[in-house]
């Protein structure tokens, strides 16, 4: 058995791009202890390819707030006011249980829209229709519009599991240049304005796995 190790080569904003791929693939000897590291490396590589250009574009605005320490979460939440037991969750207010009215049609739309969002052949203007809060995510989409690295990523949805009439979990395979590198990845979708869309949580989660801490509009 062999495993693949993806090697990332990241460049600072403003430096010239190399014609060589930013991800190289090395096949090494078997080592079961490295499987989790290999998966994380592949996910980071995918995030760089999908969102890397957007990170560079959004981080090159000359702003100087990058050295501020991250916010510290509260250590003790015991003083927080208890939740109002009379308040209904969004799914409870829908009153439709855990599935939409037509689960089969919803599942078909979810698979189609999810795959379209990651389809290199779909224009960025159209991708905006398939991401939650599309107009707010427009700067991110425009940043890597036409970037050659964005055309290396695609996805194939295998399983859809509804958690509410307007929310679902998806299991999908992520591919680079047609080769599956992350089988069985997990993501979420939301129904917004009558259309099933990739959740911001899923897109921003890919960004977080890339290791870049630069804030992006919408995340």
N, C-alpha and C positions, 0 to 999 in steps of 0.2 A: 504493500500500500504506500502511496505517496501523497504528499499534501503540497498545496501551492501556497507560497508566501508572496504577498503583494508588497512591493517596495515603493513608497511614496517619495516623490521628489517635488517639494513645494518651493516656489519662488516668491520673493518679496514683491509687494505691489510696485509696479512701475518698471520692473526688470523685463528684458526682452524674453519672449517665449522661445522655447526650444522646439525644433521640429519633431523631437522624439517624444513618445508618450510620457505622460506624467506618472504612469503606473507601469512597472515592469513585473513580469511573472517569472518566478524561479521555482523549479520543481526540485525538492530535496528529499532526503531519506525519510522514512516513516518515523513519527514521534507523536504518540497520542496526546502528550502533554501540551502540544502546541496547537491543537485544534481550535480552542477558544480564541487564541491570539490571531490565528489565521482568519477566523471569521470577523473579528474586530477590524483587522487590517483591510479586509475586503470591503467592509461597510464604510470605513473611513475613506477608502479609495473611491467608492461610489459617490459618497457625499462630496468629495472634492470635485469629481467630474460633473455632478449635477449642479452644485451650488457654488463651487469654488470661484468661478468668474463673477458671480453676484457678490460674494464676500469682498473680492478685490475692488469691485466698482463702488460698493457702498462704503468701504473703508478708506477710500482715497479722496474723501471730501475735505481733507485738511483739518477736520475737527480735532480737538485736543483732549477730549474727555476720556481717553483710553486708560489712564493710570488710576482712575478712581477704584477703590476696593469694592468687591462685590457686596451686595446687601447680605447682612447676617440674619438668618432665620431666627425667630423667637425660640428660646429654649423651653419656655413653659407656657403651655396653652390652657392651663387649668382655669385661668381667670376669664377666658373667653365666654361670652354669653351663649347659653345653650340654644340649639337650633329650635325654631318655632315648629312644634309638632303639627301645627295646622297648615304649614306650608307644603305645597305639593311640588314634586320635582317636575321638570319639563316632560319627562316620559309619562308621569302619572296624569299630568294635565291633558296629554293627548288622548288618554283613555283607550289606546289601541293595543295595550299589552306590549309584548316584546317584538312585534313585527309590523311592517307596513300592511296596508290593505291587500296588496298584491305582491307577496314575497318573491314570486318567480320573476315578475317583470322588474322589480326593484333590483334583484340580484343580477339580472342581465344588464341593466343600466349601469350598475356599480362596476362590473367587470369592464364594460366598454369604456366608461369615462376614466376609470383608473388607468387603464392601459393607454388611452389616448393622451393622458397627461404626461406619461413617460415616453410616448412615442416620438422618436427623433424626427419623423416626417411631419408631425403636426406643428403648425406655426405657433409661435409664442402668444400671439393675439388670441388664438383659439384656446390655448391651454388655460388662459385666464378663466374660461367658463367652467373648468373642471377642478379648480382649487378653491377651497373655502376662503371667503373674503377676498375674492379675486381682485377687486380694484385696489385693495390695500397691499396685495402681494405683487402688484404690477411692477414696482421698481426692481424687485428680485427677478421677475421673469424677463424684463427688458434687459437687465444687466448681462444675462448670458444668452440673449437672443442672437442666434447666428454663430455662437462660439462653437468651435469644432469639438470641444470636449463634451458639450451638452448632447451632441449627437451620438455619443458612445453608450448611452444608458437606455435601457428599456425594461419593462416589467410585464409579468404574466400572472394574472390573478388565478389562484387555484380554489380558494374556499372563501365563502362569505358567511358570517355569523351575525345575525341581527341582535343588538342589545336593547333597542328601543325602536319605535316606528321611524325615527329620524337618525339613528346611529347604527353603525355596524363595524365589526372587526373583519379585516381581510388578511388572508395569507397569500403571499405572492413570491415569485422568484424574480430576483433582480439580476440583470445581465449587463455585461460590458462587452461591446462589440459582438453581440450575439452569443457570447459564452456565459452561461449561468455561473455567477460567483457567490450569490447569496440565496440558496434555495430555502423556502419556508420562512421568509421574512414576515414580520407582523406589522400591520398598519391599521389605520382607522379611516372611515369615511363618514360624511354627514350629509343629510338632505337639507339643502338650503335653497329657498326660493323655487321649490319644485324640481330641483336637480340634485342628483347625488354627486358629491365632490370629494376629492382627496382632502383630508383634514389638514389644517395648518399644523396640528400636532405632529403629523407624520412627516411633513416636509421639514419642519424645524427640528424634528428629531434626527433626521439625516444630517442636518447642519451641525447639530451638537456632537454627533459621533465623529465628525471630521476633526474635532479638536479645536476649531476656531471659535474664539470667544467674542468676536466682533458682533455687535447687535445688528439685526436686520429689520427693516420695516415690516411689521406684521407678526414678527416672532416674539 
